[in-house]
Amino acid sequence: MGIEICIKRVYDDYDVRDGTAILVDRLWPRGVRKHNPNVDIWIKDIAPTNELRKWYSHNPKKWVDFKRKYIKELRANPALERVMDIVLSSQKTTLMYASKDLKHNNAIVLRNFLAKRLNIRR
């Protein structure tokens, strides 16, 4: 079967098939309890920096530039090793995020970056 990386909103229903669930947002999501069964690990340092997050402000018109800037941050981010170790030690990893935008969020960029870096099918 191999290693699988998925993404999912933290507000969606818990499913045991999600595997290891990593919250990849810098801020804890509103309305979500700290001891949430959807989240196994919170690695806030893998999220975009506060400066990039505020600049982007979930504006789809900035999506292409956001992706480029976030990938640049990821390449220099020490938290990336921790995330890669978790992905490689799990059959399935789900990157959890809070954004309402299902097509433009940091989890998508991170999943694609990890899949390419680790040569994993998405």
C-alpha positions in Angstrom: 0.0 0.0 0.0 2.6 2.6 0.9 2.6 5.9 2.8 -0.4 8.3 2.3 -0.7 12.0 3.1 -4.2 13.5 3.3 -5.6 16.8 4.3 -8.8 17.5 6.3 -10.5 20.3 8.1 -10.1 20.1 11.8 -13.9 20.7 12.1 -14.8 17.6 10.1 -15.8 14.4 11.9 -13.2 12.2 13.4 -12.4 9.0 11.5 -10.0 6.3 12.7 -8.9 5.9 9.1 -7.3 9.4 9.2 -4.1 7.8 10.7 -1.8 10.2 12.5 -3.5 13.6 12.5 -1.2 16.7 12.6 -2.7 20.1 13.1 -0.5 22.3 10.8 -1.9 25.8 11.7 0.0 28.4 13.7 -3.1 29.3 15.8 -5.3 26.8 17.6 -8.7 26.8 15.8 -11.6 28.6 17.3 -14.2 26.5 18.9 -12.0 23.4 19.0 -11.2 21.9 22.3 -7.5 21.4 23.1 -8.1 17.7 23.7 -9.7 17.0 20.4 -9.8 13.4 19.1 -9.2 14.8 15.6 -5.7 16.0 16.5 -2.9 13.7 17.6 -0.1 16.3 17.3 0.0 20.1 16.9 3.1 21.3 15.1 2.4 25.0 14.8 6.0 25.8 13.7 5.4 24.1 10.4 2.7 26.6 9.6 3.4 29.8 7.6 5.1 32.5 9.7 2.8 35.1 11.3 4.1 37.7 8.7 3.2 35.4 5.7 -0.1 34.4 7.3 -1.2 38.0 7.8 0.1 39.1 4.4 -1.9 36.3 2.7 -5.0 36.8 4.7 -6.8 34.0 2.9 -6.9 36.1 -0.3 -7.1 33.7 -3.3 -5.6 36.4 -5.5 -2.4 36.0 -3.6 -2.4 32.2 -3.8 0.4 31.8 -6.3 2.7 34.1 -4.4 1.7 32.6 -1.1 2.6 29.1 -2.3 6.0 30.3 -3.5 6.8 32.1 -0.3 5.5 29.3 2.0 7.6 26.7 0.1 10.7 29.0 0.6 9.9 29.0 4.3 9.4 25.3 4.4 12.8 24.7 2.9 14.5 26.5 5.8 12.1 25.3 8.5 13.6 23.0 11.2 10.0 21.6 12.0 10.0 20.0 8.6 12.2 17.1 9.8 9.7 16.3 12.6 6.8 16.3 10.2 8.7 14.1 7.7 9.6 11.7 10.5 6.0 11.4 11.5 4.9 10.9 7.9 7.5 8.2 7.3 6.7 6.3 10.4 2.9 6.3 9.7 0.9 4.3 7.2 -1.3 7.4 6.8 -0.9 11.0 7.9 -3.7 13.6 7.8 -2.7 17.2 7.8 -5.4 19.1 9.7 -6.3 22.8 9.1 -9.0 25.2 10.0 -9.4 27.4 6.9 -12.8 27.5 5.3 -11.2 27.7 1.9 -10.8 24.1 0.8 -8.7 24.9 -2.3 -6.3 27.6 -1.0 -4.7 26.8 2.4 -1.3 25.9 3.9 -2.2 22.2 4.3 -2.4 21.8 0.5 1.0 23.4 0.0 2.5 21.4 2.8 1.0 18.1 1.5 2.3 18.7 -2.0 5.7 19.8 -0.7 6.0 16.6 1.5 4.8 14.3 -1.2 7.3 15.7 -3.7 10.2 15.7 -1.2 9.5 12.2 0.0 8.4 10.8 -3.4 5.0 9.8 -2.0 1.9 9.5 -4.1 -0.9 11.9 -3.0 
